[in-house]
Amino acid sequence: MKRSGPGLVPVLLIAALSPAASVFSSRPAERQDTPAAARPPAPSLARPTSAAKATNADGFIRRWLLLEPIRVPGQLTESAVRTAVEQDFPVTAAPLPHDGQTLTVGDSQLTWHAVDTVNYNVNLYHFAYALKQPTSNVLFWAVTVVNAPRQMSGVRLAIGSNAASVWWVNDREATALYNDRQTVIDDGVSKRLTLNHGANVIRAAIINAGGATDFCARFLDEQDRPITMLSATVTAR
């Protein structure tokens, strides 16, 4: 049985992010076998319009580069997840991808999309659905650059995901979650680490077997309080 977490709210319907037009939608998700149709804009995800996006009052990171989903068997055990993210479809910390960049996986050409979310979490189900991409048995990659005003020691990355996920900070693995689960705030927390003054690259791989899928992430200070003085970009400044 899936678990539920505190403060979860329904979010967004995101779609293709072209400069000329947006297919974000606030309409409830339709069945995936419904014939394709134009989808009006949604309020909770948007194309970035500023140089950086500050964390919210609870410290959640709200700007990400998302790769369109990669089809995988959808197995959520530790061994299956690690095979998918480390051997089959690795995405490295450098060079950073950029908005609109494509990646060829098998016979598919997938695109990176820069997004801001007004909520604490990013709804990957709606992201994939609105792009007419599969939402079940898929792997999503997410990348962001967190900018710190000074070096910060003793901090921890705290994440939640639906379902399994693996996370890296500056190309070093920080935390991971396995098996079928709903997003719970601070469900996975890293060991103490140091954020560099300036840019820090955060990567995540999220695997969904079916149903809803989303994630959230923030940093906690030495007293396990949310750090709210950070900002996120999709380029290293």
PyMOL commands that set and color helices and strands:
alter all, ss='L'
color gray80, all
select helices_A, chain A and resi 78-88+124-130
alter helices_A, ss='H'
color red, helices_A
select strands_A, chain A and resi 45-46+53-54+63-67+70-71+102-105+108-117+122-123+138-148+152-162+164-169+172-177+188-189+193-195+198-208+214-220+231-233
alter strands_A, ss='S'
color yellow, strands_A
deselect
rebuild
show_as cartoon
